[in-house]
Amino acid sequence: MNTSLPRPASDAASTSPTTLIYWFRNDLRLDDNPGLTQACQQANNLLLVYCRCSTGWQMTRWNVPRTSRHRQQFLASTLADLTMQLKSRGSQLLEVEGSPTELLPALARAIGASTIYCEEIAAPEEQEEVAALRAAGVTVKTVWQSSLLNPADLPFALDALPDVFTSFRTKVERQHVLPPPPLASPQKIPALPPAYTILVEKWGVASRAISSGSADVEPTERHPAHPAGGRSSFPYFLPPFSGGASAASEHLHQYFDRKLAHTYKLTRNGVTGLDYSTKFSPWLSSGAMSAREAYAALKEFEAAHGANDSTYWIWFELLWRDYFRLLHLKYGAQLYRAQGLTSLPQPGHDARQFDAWCLGRTGEPLVDAGMAELNITGYVSNRLRQIVASYLVHDLGCDWRAGAAWFEAQLIDYDVYSNQGNWLYIAGRGTDPRNGRRFNIQTQAHEHDPDGTYRRLWNAL
Ligand SMILES: Cc1cc2nc3c(=O)[nH]c(=O)nc-3n(C[C@H](O)[C@H](O)[C@H](O)COP(=O)(O)OP(=O)(O)OC[C@H]3O[C@@H](n4cnc5c(N)ncnc54)[C@H](O)[C@@H]3O)c2cc1C
């Protein structure tokens, strides 16, 4: 990686005042991407950049890796799809490796870009990145675009966002606040800057191979919970998800074509298989599908086949997703403190118990099965997420932030807002503490895995 500055900013700036950069962060799609659309409208020349974060390979303070193999693979397939879509529109994605705060200013100087456009992300690390870019003298235009509802359409100011989800939802529904329709992809993607080939030679890194278990994907696991070979041990009924907008659109259509939305509320607490819940999350979280696209497909389905409790419940869950985003806009970094929004003391932690939990070796069969599924596939049901999170915090007495870090590494649908929000909720350190949500494991096993199929399946692997 070379971050040297090829020529002085003042020289470069005079070459093209309408050269811009679009920095893809978590919104890895062309459709319904308002920030990209704005950049395309403003630029004569547009450089499209993705920074592969070098911190992905590092260990966290909890002695677990930041990113697992399956998350890297899912991201690689998402980027491969984005690259393909851009190529079909006559453009290219420049993938660079390293810190955006070092690389983007250098790239901006190299092509004389006046402004960097990007998605606004309301989480502390991502906010720090933008602040560092601005401190380095770069003009950054951020666009909020990951929620279903437009925050400006809400019937209250963000600092008056209700601290209880039900109040939020009720206000939204009473005022008939609806999501704006998804935007089409930009009509025209401006030409690449003339120096593009030089940039690729100097900074570009080749796209990673995407096949499952590919040797080209660097193993990031330093933790024994990762069986060598990873996904080769997928059970037959749970095929690996493939990232990107093309797979997202295919998945969305097959879900509604098969009319699964009509039974969602009845099946959503399931634990085994693909069809019990929508499985939109891997694509929503990687930005390959927007929440508004999912909502538009839901409304189209209701118009064609009728609405019922189940179709309503998909909207209800998408509102939960929005709620955790809005809480970030309201409370920001406070959500990342050990005490969260409460005045509770620092949580305790037991590194040995935490390791056993990560490895799926707690001795509690339902918890161990859930952790095995998570570690092997990068996905586990909402029901099991609640159960294993509750067990870590309330039974093993560990720090909720360690659990959140393990989920961050493992989940192919990792989403900073939903992960933080749900862990805070389980730990009772969010907006609605009520002493946290403690799940009785025996009751949960009885209700959700009465004949032990799930436990046998995952504990046998
Ligand atoms: C401890 C914990 C951590 C979690 N971490 C994440 C995470 O990193 N990323 C993530 O996307 N979800 C997270 N969730 C929420 C939820 O488990 C997943 O969104 C859901 O299981 C994804 O599968 P699905 O798409 O089939 O969901 P469905 O049940 O089909 O729901 C449809 C969509 O609604 C949204 N949704 C549903 N439940 C929730 C919820 N509780 N919170 C926020 N949004 C929700 C998701 O976008 C989901 O794709 C977490 C839940 C818990 C308890």
Ligand as a Chemical Component Dictionary entry (heavy atoms), coordinates in Angstrom:
data_LIG
# 
_chem_comp.id                   LIG 
_chem_comp.type                 NON-POLYMER 
_chem_comp.pdbx_formal_charge   0 
_chem_comp.three_letter_code    LIG 
# 
loop_
_chem_comp_atom.comp_id 
_chem_comp_atom.atom_id 
_chem_comp_atom.alt_atom_id 
_chem_comp_atom.type_symbol 
_chem_comp_atom.charge 
_chem_comp_atom.model_Cartn_x 
_chem_comp_atom.model_Cartn_y 
_chem_comp_atom.model_Cartn_z 
_chem_comp_atom.pdbx_ordinal 
LIG C1  C1  C 0 -28.165 -10.535 20.499 1  
LIG C2  C2  C 0 -28.711 -10.233 19.101 2  
LIG C3  C3  C 0 -27.867 -9.723  18.125 3  
LIG C4  C4  C 0 -28.369 -9.433  16.853 4  
LIG N1  N1  N 0 -27.505 -8.952  15.893 5  
LIG C5  C5  C 0 -27.982 -8.639  14.668 6  
LIG C6  C6  C 0 -27.118 -8.145  13.658 7  
LIG O1  O1  O 0 -25.902 -7.947  13.856 8  
LIG N2  N2  N 0 -27.659 -7.882  12.430 9  
LIG C7  C7  C 0 -28.995 -8.048  12.173 10 
LIG O2  O2  O 0 -29.441 -7.783  11.051 11 
LIG N3  N3  N 0 -29.832 -8.475  13.130 12 
LIG C8  C8  C 0 -29.378 -8.790  14.355 13 
LIG N4  N4  N 0 -30.247 -9.276  15.303 14 
LIG C9  C9  C 0 -31.693 -9.254  15.040 15 
LIG C10 C10 C 0 -32.321 -10.514 14.411 16 
LIG O3  O3  O 0 -31.917 -11.646 15.119 17 
LIG C11 C11 C 0 -31.957 -10.674 12.950 18 
LIG O4  O4  O 0 -32.213 -9.473  12.244 19 
LIG C12 C12 C 0 -32.772 -11.787 12.283 20 
LIG O5  O5  O 0 -32.609 -12.992 12.974 21 
LIG C13 C13 C 0 -32.325 -11.941 10.856 22 
LIG O6  O6  O 0 -32.968 -13.006 10.189 23 
LIG P1  P1  P 0 -34.148 -12.717 9.154  24 
LIG O7  O7  O 0 -33.709 -11.740 8.126  25 
LIG O8  O8  O 0 -34.655 -13.989 8.680  26 
LIG O9  O9  O 0 -35.190 -11.977 10.106 27 
LIG P2  P2  P 0 -36.779 -11.840 9.991  28 
LIG O10 O10 O 0 -37.368 -12.396 11.221 29 
LIG O11 O11 O 0 -37.261 -12.356 8.730  30 
LIG O12 O12 O 0 -37.005 -10.262 10.053 31 
LIG C14 C14 C 0 -37.017 -9.435  8.868  32 
LIG C15 C15 C 0 -36.009 -8.326  9.047  33 
LIG O13 O13 O 0 -36.405 -7.489  10.147 34 
LIG C16 C16 C 0 -35.248 -7.039  10.850 35 
LIG N5  N5  N 0 -35.271 -7.567  12.226 36 
LIG C17 C17 C 0 -35.898 -8.659  12.681 37 
LIG N6  N6  N 0 -35.696 -8.799  14.009 38 
LIG C18 C18 C 0 -34.924 -7.759  14.389 39 
LIG C19 C19 C 0 -34.373 -7.331  15.621 40 
LIG N7  N7  N 0 -34.584 -7.998  16.772 41 
LIG N8  N8  N 0 -33.603 -6.234  15.631 42 
LIG C20 C20 C 0 -33.370 -5.531  14.498 43 
LIG N9  N9  N 0 -33.874 -5.876  13.305 44 
LIG C21 C21 C 0 -34.637 -6.974  13.246 45 
LIG C22 C22 C 0 -34.046 -7.600  10.103 46 
LIG O14 O14 O 0 -33.584 -6.615  9.218  47 
LIG C23 C23 C 0 -34.613 -8.802  9.374  48 
LIG O15 O15 O 0 -33.881 -9.132  8.200  49 
LIG C24 C24 C 0 -29.739 -9.611  16.583 50 
LIG C25 C25 C 0 -30.581 -10.136 17.577 51 
LIG C26 C26 C 0 -30.068 -10.460 18.818 52 
LIG C27 C27 C 0 -30.998 -11.010 19.860 53 
# 
loop_
_chem_comp_bond.comp_id 
_chem_comp_bond.atom_id_1 
_chem_comp_bond.atom_id_2 
_chem_comp_bond.value_order 
_chem_comp_bond.pdbx_ordinal 
LIG C1  C2  SING 1  
LIG C2  C3  SING 2  
LIG C2  C26 DOUB 3  
LIG C3  C4  DOUB 4  
LIG C4  N1  SING 5  
LIG C4  C24 SING 6  
LIG N1  C5  DOUB 7  
LIG C5  C6  SING 8  
LIG C5  C8  SING 9  
LIG C6  O1  DOUB 10 
LIG C6  N2  SING 11 
LIG N2  C7  SING 12 
LIG C7  O2  DOUB 13 
LIG C7  N3  SING 14 
LIG N3  C8  DOUB 15 
LIG C8  N4  SING 16 
LIG N4  C9  SING 17 
LIG N4  C24 SING 18 
LIG C9  C10 SING 19 
LIG C10 O3  SING 20 
LIG C10 C11 SING 21 
LIG C11 O4  SING 22 
LIG C11 C12 SING 23 
LIG C12 O5  SING 24 
LIG C12 C13 SING 25 
LIG C13 O6  SING 26 
LIG O6  P1  SING 27 
LIG P1  O7  DOUB 28 
LIG P1  O8  SING 29 
LIG P1  O9  SING 30 
LIG O9  P2  SING 31 
LIG P2  O10 DOUB 32 
LIG P2  O11 SING 33 
LIG P2  O12 SING 34 
LIG O12 C14 SING 35 
LIG C14 C15 SING 36 
LIG C15 O13 SING 37 
LIG C15 C23 SING 38 
LIG O13 C16 SING 39 
LIG C16 N5  SING 40 
LIG C16 C22 SING 41 
LIG N5  C17 SING 42 
LIG N5  C21 SING 43 
LIG C17 N6  DOUB 44 
LIG N6  C18 SING 45 
LIG C18 C19 SING 46 
LIG C18 C21 DOUB 47 
LIG C19 N7  SING 48 
LIG C19 N8  DOUB 49 
LIG N8  C20 SING 50 
LIG C20 N9  DOUB 51 
LIG N9  C21 SING 52 
LIG C22 O14 SING 53 
LIG C22 C23 SING 54 
LIG C23 O15 SING 55 
LIG C24 C25 DOUB 56 
LIG C25 C26 SING 57 
LIG C26 C27 SING 58 
# 
